[in-house]
């Protein structure tokens, strides 16, 4: 029997956990996880696969030492599903002669300032480095008001907000600086198309693609419910509730961006704003998006995690028929899959009993409620999507049914938080 090839997975919190990765790797490769095994969140995940996979603890090791260890493992490929491990994965790939983004490309993919520069031939978006509160006045003069303040390196909308004045920018920068000394960027605010304001859907989408030998192959255009302020993502909708011609424009823009950045292979997750002047790139991510593999597989049957593993090993990948608005995929035209993230409301609340949360599963269209309200409940918008209390998964017959279901979910959650649906509504509008 021929031995399976070794695949290194540089693991950390990200878009695929160890159990999911091992499931997708069955019969394909032998996975070796390189990770800080004693880090609490990683240790909890590894507990699910104890004794079923090889784990190399890289805690406390420098990049050079990790690369030396990796070079001795005889790997045929390397991949990561974590934004925070893209740099290390690129270094391992370069040292071992394996397929992955180059270190130079990763610098662009993970640096919001450099990425805007690299995309200047695709679209011009004002973006200025802000390292100190004294930089705010000049940055606003160049970008305009309002603007978006965000970390230069980061994911999940952590410490990301809209600022409307120089004074507010200075205050936020001073507040965010309490975590670590980091660079921030002040970006031009991409205003959503006012025509979408009353649609009940978010004014942005994401495009999921497989890139093979530099050629982007679209898997899906993913719609979104409205953001929770300031910029927290509340879920995913497949297929997106878009007109077919607008979806085509979104894909065309995304593919131009991927080619401009020079992405050669791998899975990408590109966020696109829907403005009155047409689609605009928010950012390009050089890895699988969070929660995306689950909803794509549930709606189309395609395993994006397995595709990422195959691409890393240099094996052929057959993309699914693209799941685009107005098209069909997975043999079930019209069916809409969704994930809906729940966030705690601002201000004091008196949560009801857990049975109220359990009752969400009784709503037609809800398949699974994975939500837990902690004892020390508080709304920390700075944590971005990491502040979500959990996810509701389900499927409806069409977008109209889903819109109605989301309204019912919000009403149930108002009762849970406040005891009455007439209390302040759960925030759902875009900032």
VOTI-732712 format. One record per residue: x, y, z of N, C-alpha, C in turn. Coordinates in pm, whole numbers, plus 32768, in hexadecimal, padded with zeros to 4 digits. Layout:
VOTI-732712
XYZXYZXYZ/...
This chain:
VOTI-732712
80557F8980008000800080008059807D8000/803D80DD7FA7808C81567F9F806D81B28014/80D881E4805380C5823D80C5808A82C18097/803282F980E97FF7837A80C8805E83E980D6/80568451808280B384C28090809A850E8111/8104854A814680FB859981C180D58628819F/8070865C81E4804786E781D48058872F8259/80A4879B825A80B487ED82D28043885382D7/8001885B834A7F9C88C183617FCD891A83D2/7FEF899683B1801A89F684177F9A8A2A8457/7F7E89FA84CF7EF98A0B85097EF38A778575/7E828ABC85767E5E8B1E85DD7DC98B3785CC/7D918B90861C7D048BB186097CEF8BE3857B/7C898BAD85397C738BD284AF7BF38B978479/7BF18B7A83F77B768B5583B27B608ABF83A9/7BBA8A6E83DE7BA789DC83E07BEC89A3845B/7BA3895584A97BDB8916851F7C1C889184FF/7C678859855C7CAF87DB85437C5387688519/7BDE875E85597B8386F085397B5486F984A9/7B318772847E7B04878683F47B7687698392/7BED879483B37C5F877F835A7C7C86E9834B/7C7B86A083B97C95861083B37C2985C88363/7BAC85F383717B4085B683257B5585C98290/7B7C864282677B93865E81DA7C11861B81A5/7C6E85FA81FE7CED85BE81D47CE7852681C9/7C7A84EA81F77C72845781F87C87841E816D/7CE783C381647D07838280E57D5783D88086/7D71845580AD7DB884B380567E4784CA8082/7E5C84DD81047EE184FE81367EE984E281CC/7F6284E281FF7F7884D782907F98856182C4/7F458594831D7F52861C834E7FAF862183C6/8009868283C5805C86A38439803E8734845D/800B874A84D67FEB87D18503806488128544/808A8886851280F088D9855180A78948859B/80B0894B861F806289AD866A809A89C186F5/806E8A2B8736808F8A4287C1802C89F28815/804E8975882B7FEF891488617FBE893688ED/800A898789377FE189A789C07F908A2889C9/7F808A6E895A7F2C8AE5895B7E9C8AB98973/7E558AF789D37DD38AC189FF7D708AA18991/7D588B0089357CF38AE688CE7D1D8A768871/7D9F8A6E88527DD08A0387FC7DCB897E8846/7DF0897E88C57DEE890389147D6288C9891A/7CFC891F89267C7288EF892B7C4C88A988A9/7C7788E188397C5988A387B77CA3881E87A8/7D20881B87D17D7087A087C47D38872F8819/7CF2875488847CB686ED88D87C518699888D/7C1686D088247BB3868787D47BF2861A877F/7C74862587657CB685C5870C7D26857B8752/7D25857D87D77D91853E88247DA784AE87F5/7E24849187D27E47840A87A77E2A83EB8717/7DF0844986CC7DCA842F86417E1B847E85DC/7E7784D086097EC8851E85AC7F4E854085ED/7FB1855785998034857E85CB8037861485E0/8066863E8656806D86CA867880FC86ED869E/81328755865F81B78788868181A4880E86C7/81CC8813874581BB888D8794822A88F08770/820389648739826589CA871282638A418772/82228A2E87E4821B8A99884582A48AC88871/82BC8B4A886F833B8B83889A83AA8B7C8834/83908B4487BE83F88B37875883F38BAC86F6/84678BD386C6846F8C3A866084548C0185D6/84448C5C857784248C3284EF848C8BD584B4/85098BF384C985748BA2849085728B1484C8/85588B07854A85548A83858884DB8A348556/84688A76854783F18A338512840C8A018484/844B8A548433846B8A2D83AA84CB89B683A6/852B89B58402858A89458408854288C3842A/84E788C9848A849A885284B084428824843C/8401888483FB83A88862838C83F5881F831A/846F884E830184BE8818829484E1878582AB/84E087598328850286CF8347848B86718348/841486A08324839C864D832E8374860F82A9/83BF862A824083A485EB81BE831C860C8186/82F186888195826A86AF816D825E86C480D6/81E886A680A381C886BE80168178873E8005/814D877A807480FF87F4806B80F2883780F2/80C988B580F080B38901816B803F89628154/7FEF897881BC7F7C89D181B07F5A8A06823A/7F108A73823D7ED98AA582BB7E4D8ADA82A1/7DFB8AD783097D758B1083037D698B868362/7DDA8BB783907DDD8C2483F17E218C9F83B6/7DDD8D1183C07E188D8F83947E9B8DA983DC/7E9F8D87845C7F148DA684AE7F8D8D4E848E/7F798CE484407FE78C89842180108C8B838F/7FDC8CEB834280018CF382B580968D0C82A3/80CD8D6582F5815C8D8782E781B58D0F8303/81978CC9837181E98C55839481DA8BE8832B/81628BD382F9814C8B6E8293819A8B8E8214/819D8C0D81EF81EA8C368178827F8C1B818D/82AF8C338206833D8C1A8223835C8B85821B/83048B31825283178AA0824A83168A7181B9/82B68AA4816B82AD8A7D80DF832B8AA38093/835E8B1C80AB83D78B498066844F8AF2808C/845A8ACE810B84CA8A7D813A84C389EF8102/844989B880F78439892C80CE841C891C8039/841389897FEF83F689817F60836889517F44/8308897C7F95827E89507F88822589C07F51/81AF899B7F22815189FB7EE8810E8A4B7F56/81128ACC7F4B80C58B267FA180E08BB37F6F/809A8C147FA880B88C9E7F88814A8CBA7FAB/818B8D0C7F5B82148D347F7C82128D907FF6/82828D99803F82878DF880AF82658E868084/82908EAC800C82748F337FDB81DE8F487FC6/81998EE27F8F810A8EEC7F7B80BF8EF08000/80EB8E9F805F80AB8EA080E380B68F298124/81278F6B811181368FF3814680C7904E8112/80A4903E8093803B909180577FB090648085/7F9B8FE2808E7F188FAE80B57EF48FD08146/7F588FD9819D7F3E8FEE822B7F53907E8258/7F7B90D481FD7F969160821D7F3191B681D1/7ED091F082177E64923981D67E9692B28188/7F0192F081B97F38936481737F7A933980F0/7FCE92D480F6801492A5807F7FB39269801A/7F499229804A7EE891EF7FED7EA0925C7F9E/7E7C92CA7FE17E3E93387F997E9C936E7F2D/7F1C93767F4D7F7C93A57EE97F8393447E73/7F8592C27E917F91925E7E287F15925A7DCF/7EA292837E057E2692817DB97E0893057D73/7E6693617D767E4D93E67D3E7E2A93E17CAA/7E58937C7C627E3593707BD57DAA93387BBF/7D6F93007C287CE992C97C217C83932F7C52/7CA0936E7CC37C4C93D97CF87CA094307D55/7C8094AF7D5A7CC4950C7DB47C6C951F7E2F/7CA394FD7EA37C5D950D7F227CBB95527F82/7C9095C47FB57CE5960E80107D0B95BD808B/7D8B95B780AA7DBB9568811B7E3D95A6814D/7E4195CC81CD7EB6961182057EE095CB8285/7F6195BB82967F96958283137F8595E58386/7F5C95AF83FA7F4D960184727F9495BA84E4/7FFF95F58513804F95B6857C804095FD8602/800D96788600800896C9867A7F909727866F/7F50974B86E07EDE97A886D97EFB9829868D/7F7B9854868E7F9C98CF86467F9598BE85AF/7F8B9841857F7F82982884EF7EF4983984B9/7E92984285127E05983A84E97DDA98AF8491/7E04992984B27DD7999D84657E02999283D3/7E7F997283BB7EAF996783317E6B98F282E9/7E56988383327E16981082F57D88983282C8/7D3B9878831D7CB498A082F97CB498FE8281/7D15995582797D1D99B282097D2D99678185/7D6C98F381897D8598A5810F7D15984280F0/7CD2980F81587C7097A581457BE197DA8140/7BC49841818E7B3C987681927AEF9844820B/7A76987A821D7A23985C8291799C98268262/796797BD82A379A6976D830C7A0E970E82CE/7A5496C883267ABA966982F87AB795EF8353/7AF8958683277AFD950983747B8894FB83B0/7B8C94E984337C0A94D2847A7C15943E8497/7C8393FF84717C95936F84887D29934F8498/7D4B92E084DC7DD792B984E87E13929C845F/7E9292BE844F7ED592A283D17EDA920B83B6/7EEA91BC84207EEA912A84167E7D90F68472/7E2590A1843F7DBC906C84947D4D902E8443/7CEC8FF0848A7C7C8FAE84497C048FB384A6/7B8E8F92846E7B168F8884BF7AE0900B84F3/7B05907C84B47AD5910284DC7AFB9128856A/7B6490EB85A17B93911186267BC691A18624/7B9B91F286867BC8927D86937BB392CC8612/7B4092B685D17B2092FA85547AA2934D8569/7AA693CD85437A329422855A7A2F949784F8/79BB94D784F179A8954F84A079C695C884F8/7A15962684C47A3396A0850F7A0C971884BB/79CF977C84FD799897ED84B479E1986F84C6/7A4D986E85177A9698EA852E7B2498C98559/7B7A992D85517C04991B857D7C0898FA8612/7BB6993F86617BB4992786F17B8B98988711/7B25986786CC7AF897DD86E47B64977986BB/7BA79796864E7C13973E86207C8297378689/7CA697A886C07D0E97AB87267CE4975B87A1/7C67976B87C97C36972488407C37968D8829/7C07966387B57C0595D487987C92959A878F/7CEA95E487507D7395B387417DB495A487CA/7D9B960388237DD295F988AA7D95958288F3/7D12956B88DF7CCE94FA891F7D05947588ED/7D12946888697D4293EB88307DD393D08853/7E1D943B886B7EAB942A888B7EC493E6890F/7E5993D0895E7E6F939289E07E8B92FD89D5/7E7392C2895F7E8B923289507F1B92158928/7F4C925F88CC7FD6924B889C7FF992BF8842/807792D4883180A2933F87D78098930D8748/8034933F87008019930F867A80069385861C/8020936B859D7FFE93CC85367F6A93BB8512/7F2A942B84F17EA1942A84C07E9E946B8437/7E2F945683F17E18949F83757D9494E98381/7D8E955D83427D1195A783337CEC959D82A0/7C78955E82867C50954381FD7BD4959281D6/7BCD95AE81577B5495E8811E7ADC958E813D/7A6F95C9816B79F6957D818879AB95618106/799994E280E7794F94BA807078BB94B68094/78709516806477E1951F8086779194B98035/773B9472807C76E494138039767E945A7FE2/765094147F7D75EB944B7F21756B94677F6F/753C94E57F7074C095057FB8744894B27F8A/744D94847F0E73DF94337ED973D193AE7F22/743D93847F68743B93067FB1741293178043/74029395806E73EE93B180FC7372936E8134/7308936380E5728B932981147277929980E6/72E0925E80B272D391D6807D72CF916B80E9/7302918D8160730B912A81CA738B90D981C8/73E490F48167746290AB815A74D7910A816B/754B90D3818875C49122819275EB915D810C/763891CA81107661920D809476EC91E18069/770C91638083778B912A8056777B90948046/77D790567FFE77D78FC67FE878678F957FF1/78788F137FEB78FF8EDC7FDC79008E7B7F68/79758E6C7F2C79878E0E7EBE79EB8DA47EEB/79C38D267EDD7A198CB67F037A508C797E82/7AD48C6C7E7A7B118C3B7DFF7B808BD77E1C/7B958B7F7DBC7C0B8B2B7DB67C658B657D4B/7CE48B787D6A7D428BAD7D077DA18B3C7CE1/7DA28B197C607DF38AAB7C2E7E4E8AE17BC2/7ED28ADD7BDB7F358B0F7B7A7F148B9E7B4F/7EED8BF07BAF7ED48C7D7B957E4B8C9B7B5C/7DF78C367B487D738C4A7B0D7D068C3C7B77/7CBF8CAA7B997C548CA17BFC7BDC8C527BC7/7BAA8BFA7C1A7B338BAB7BF67ACB8BC27C64/7A618C077C4079FC8C2F7CA279B18BB67CD9/79A48BB17D5D79548B4A7D9F78CA8B837DC1/78C78BFC7DF978478C367E2378558CCB7E3D/77E48D117E2F77D68D997E62777A8D8F7EDB/77AC8DB87F4E77688DA57FCE772A8E287FFD/76A78E28801476638E9D804776708EA880DF/76458F1B811476528F3581A475D48F7681DB/75B08F558256754E8FA8829D7590902E82C0/7542909282EA757E9112830E75E49103837F/7648915B837E76AD915C83E676719188846C/76B3915C84D8769C9196855B77069202856D/76E2927C8593774692E685A177B792BD8600/783392EC85E9785293428577786192F584F2/78A8928584F278B9923A847578BF91A48490/7865917284E5786A90E58508780E909384AE/7849902C847178018FD88414779F8F7E845E/77248F73842B76BD8F26847076968EA68428/76E28E7E83C476C38DFF838676DB8DFA82F2/76A58D8F82B476BB8D758226763B8D3C81EB/76258D58816A75AF8D2C812275DA8CF78099/75B28C7B807A75D28C3F7FF975558C087FB7/753D8C337F3A75878C967EEC75688D237F1C/75B98D837EF075A68E0E7F1875268E467EDB/74E18E9D7F2474688EDC7EEF74898F537E95/74C78F347E2374F38F9B7DC474B78F807D3B/74AB8FE97CEC74888FD97C5F74FE8F987C17/74E18F487BB3754A8EFD7B6D75B38F597B2E/75888FCC7AF675E890247AB6764590657B1B/761290877B92766890C07BFA76C990567C2D/769B8FDB7C3D76F58F6F7C6877668F5B7C04/77468F657B8377AE8F577B1C78158FC67B28/77E890417B44784690B07B57789E90997BD1/786490627C3B78B090447CB4791F8FE07C97/78FD8F757C51795F8F0E7C3179CD8F457BD7/79A78F957B757A0B8FCF7B197A6E90257B66/7A3E90767BC57A9690C97C167AF090737C6F/7AB6900E7CAC7B048FB67D047B748F727CB8/7B598F437C407BC08EFE7BF37C2F8F5D7BC7/7C0C8FD87BA67C73903A7B857CCC90557C00/7C8F90587C767CDD90707CEE7D3C8FFC7D0C/7D0B8F817CFF7D618F0D7D197DD88F0B7CB9/7DBF8F2C7C3B7E2C8F2C7BD87E8D8F9F7BF2/7E5890127C1B7EB090837C387F0D90667CAD/7EDC901C7D0F7F2F8FFA7D827F938F8C7D62/7F7A8F417CF87FD78ED67CD27FC18E547D1D/7F468E3A7D467F2A8DBC7D8C7F2E8D4A7D27/7F7D8CE27D467F938C757CE97F3C8BFC7D05/7F288BDE7D867ED48B6C7DA67EA38B747E35/7E3B8B297E537E048B277EDA7D738B517EDB/7D3A8B577F527CB08B837F667CB28C157F90/7C5A8C667F567C548CF47F797BC78D1B7FA5/7BC28D847FF57B448DB9802A7B4C8E51801C/7AFF8E887FBE7B088F167F9C7A868F5C7FBF/7A8F8FC680117A18901180387A0890897FD9/798C909D7FAD796E91037F4878F891567F77/790991DB7F78789E92377F9E784A92577F23/77C692627F39776A92837ECD774793177EDA/7786936C7E8A777193FC7E91771A942B7E1D/76F094AA7E24769F94E27DB876EE94EA7D36/777394EB7D3F77C994F27CC977F994697C9C/77BE93FF7CD577E693787CB1783493357D21/785992B77D0E78A2926E7D77792D92A57D8C/795992A37E0B79E092D07E307A1E92697E8E/7A9E924F7E7E7AE591F07ED47AF392287F62/7AC991DA7FC57AE691FB80517B6F91C28075/7B7E913E80627C01910180777C049075803B/7C7D9049801B7C958FC27FE77CDC8F728053/7CA88EFC80727CE78EA480D47D1E8E28808E/7D9B8E0880AB7DDD8D9880697DC98D1580AF/7D508CFD80E27D318C7E81257C9A8C6F8128/7C6D8BFA81527BE08BDD815D7B9E8C3981C4/7B298C6F81A27AE28CC781FE7AA18C7A8270/7A908CBE82E17A518C82835479C18C588338/799C8BDF835F79178BA5834E78F58B8182BD/794A8BA6826079278B9681D279248B0381A7/79818AB281D679848A2681AB790289DE81CE/78CC89FB8245785289B7827177DC89D98217/77C78A5A81FC77518A8081B0775D8A59811D/77D68A5E80E577EA8A34805A77CF899E804D/7801894E80AA77EB88BE80A07758889B80B5/771888E18112768B88C5812C763488E980B3/76598953806D760789817FFC762C893E7F78/76AC891E7F6376D888E97EE1770E885B7EE9/7735882F7F61777587AD7F6D780B87B07F59/784288247F3578D3882E7F1C791F88497F9E/798B87FF7FB379DD880B802B7A538868800F/7A4888E6803A7AB3894780217B3089288072/7B2088EA80E67B9788C381347BE7885B80E7/7BA287F680B17BE7879180617C2987CF7FE7/7BE788317FA97C2388757F367CA388BD7F5E/7CA188FD7FD37D1A894280037D8B88DF8019/7D6A886A804F7DD1880480657E0887D17FE0/7DB187B87F817DDD87877EFE7E3487EE7EB7/7E0D886D7EBD7E5F88D57E7F7EE988DB7EBE/7EEF88CC7F437F7188D07F887FC9885B7F5E/7F8C87EA7F3E7FD787737F167FF487707E81/7FC187D27E377FD787D57DA77F8287717D5C/7F1187477D977EB886E77D577E4B872F7D0A/7E1286EE7CA67DA7872D7C577D2E874F7CAF/7CEF87BD7C917C7787E97CD97C0A88067C73/7B9587CE7C8B7B2287E87C357AC288447C7D/7ABF88C47C597A6489217C9C79D388FC7C7F/7979891D7CDB78EC89047CC178B789687C5C/784189507C29780089B67BD877EA8A307C30/78148AA77C05780B8B1E7C5A777D8B357C8C/77718B517D0E76EF8B6F7D4976DD8C077D44/769A8C357CDA76878CC37CC275F28CE47CC0/75CE8D5D7CE475418D857CDA750C8D707C4D/74958D357C44745A8D1B7BC274858C987B85/74E78C547BC275158BD47B8E74E88B637BE7/75168AEA7BC974F58A767C1975758A2E7C3C/757789F37CB375E989A37CDD75B789407D44/75F588CC7D4975D1886B7DAD754C88287D92/750D88427D1C749487FF7CF87417882F7D3F/741F889F7D8773AB88CF7DD2739A89657DBC/736D898B7D46735B8A187D2672F58A567D84/73108AD07DB172B48B187E0672CC8B047E9A/73068A957EC3731F8A7D7F50738A8ADD7F83/73758B177FF973D28B78803274058B4580B8/74888B3780C374C78B10814174F78B8D8189/74F68B8A820E75238BFF825875678BD982DA/75B98C35830A75F08C36839175D28CC083CB/75A98CC4844775888D45848575CC8D4D850D/76278DAE851B76718DC1859776238E1C85F5/76208DF8867575DB8E4886D976408E94872F/76268F168741767A8F6B879476288FA08809/76668FB7887B761C8FF288EB75FB908488CD/758B90B589007568914288EA75BA919D8943/75BF921C891F7603927E897375AB929D89EC/75E992C28A5A759E92EA8AD0757692738B25/753E92908B9A751A92268BF874A291D48BC6/74AA91528BDB743D90F78BB7742C90918C27/73BB904E8C2673A18FE18C8573798F678C34/73DB8F198C0473BC8EA98BAC73588E488BE9/72FF8E148B95729F8DB18BC172DF8D288BCF/728F8CC38BEF72C58C3C8C0272F98C018B80/73548B9E8B8973898B5D8B0F731C8B238AB7/72A98B048AF0723D8ACA8AA0720F8B288A32/721F8BAC8A4871FA8C0B89E072578C008968/72D78BE7898373348BD1891673188B4D88D0/72FA8AE7891F72DA8A6588E472618A6E8888/72048AC888AA718A8AD3885A71A48B0887CE/72198B4287B772398B72873172388B0086CC/725A8A8886FB72608A1486A371D589EB8672/716B8A1D86B170E389FB868970B58A49860F/70FD8AB385EC70D48B05857A70ED8ABA84F7/708D8AB7849D70A08A73841D71168AAF83D0/71718A5983A671E98A86835F72668A7E83B3/725A8A79843872CE8A6E849072F289DB84A1/737089B98484739E892F848F73EE8917850F/743A897C853B7491896B85AF74A589F085F5/749B89EF867A74B88A6486CB75348A46871F/75A08A878700761E8A75874A763E8AFA878E/75F58B1987F875FE8B9A883C76058B8388D1/765B8BCE891476678BC589A576818C5089DD/762F8C798A3F763E8CFC8A7D76938CED8AFC/77098D2E8B02775F8D208B7777278D698BF0/77578D438C65772A8D868CE077598E178CE5/77D08E328CB078078EBA8CB277EB8F028C2F/776D8F038C0777458F3B8B8677668FD08B7D/77A68FF88B1077BA90858AF277D790948A5D/77B491068A2777C591208999784A91668982/78AD911C8952793091568934793F915E889D/791391CE8862791A91DA87D179A891D6879D/7A0891F687F37A9491F487C87AC2916987A1/7A7F910287D67AA6907887B87A78904C872D/7A2D90A086E77A00907C866179A790018663/79B78FAB85FE79638F3485F579828ECF8664/79F68EDC86A57A158E82871479B78E96878A/796E8F07878C79118F2187F878888EE187E6/78758E94877A77F48E53876377DD8DE887CD/775E8DD987F277378D75885777238CEC881A/771A8CE4879877078C65875476C88C7986CC/76A28C0A868F76728C0B860575F38BB985F8/75978BEA85A7751F8BA08583752C8B7684F1/75168AF684D675238AC08450749A8A95841C/74848AA6839A74058A7A836473FA8A8582CE/73848A68829B73688A68820C72D78A9181F6/72C18AE6819372398B0E816E72248AF880D9/71A68B0480AE71878AED802171B48B5C7FC5/71BB8BD87FFB71E68C497FA9720F8CBC8005/723A8D2C7FCA72698D9D801971F78DE38063/71808DE1802C710F8E20807070F18DD680F2/70F38D5180ED70DE8D028166714C8D1C81CB/71C88D27819B72378D3F81F7722A8DC7823A/72048E2D81EF71F28EB2822A718B8EAE8299/711D8E67828370B88E5A82EB70EA8E0E8363/71398DA6834C71718D5883BA71D18DAB840E/72248DFC83CD72838E50841872398EB5846F/71C88EE9843F71798F45849171428EFD850C/71168E8284FA70E38E34856B71538E1585CF/71C98DF6859C723A8DDC85F6725A8E588649/72598ECC860972768F478651720D8F6386BC/718D8F49869B71238F5E86FD71338F008774/71528E81875971678E2187C671DB8E4E881E/72468E8387E072BA8EAD882E729B8F2A8880/72458F82884E721B8FF6889D71D18FC8891A/717C8F63890A71368F2C897E719A8EEF89E0/71FF8EAC89A972648E6F8A0172B08ED98A50/72D68F478A0E73278FAD8A5172D390068AAD/725D902D8A7D721190968AC1718B90698AFC/715D8FF18AD670DE8FC28B0870688FEF8AB5/7081903C8A4B7013906F89F870479090896D/6FF9906C89067024908F887D701891238860/6FD5916D88B86FC691FD88A3703D924C88D6/709C9208891971149249894D716F926F88D9/71DE92B788F6723A92DE8889726492688835/725F927A87B3727C920B8757730F91E98758/732D916C873E73B89142872D73F1918E86B8/746691CA86CA749F921F866374C391CD85E8/749891FB857574B391AF84FC74DB92058486/74E192888498750292DF8427759592EF8414/75BF9309839A764C9321837D767693A783B3/76F493B083DE7728942E84127736949483A3/
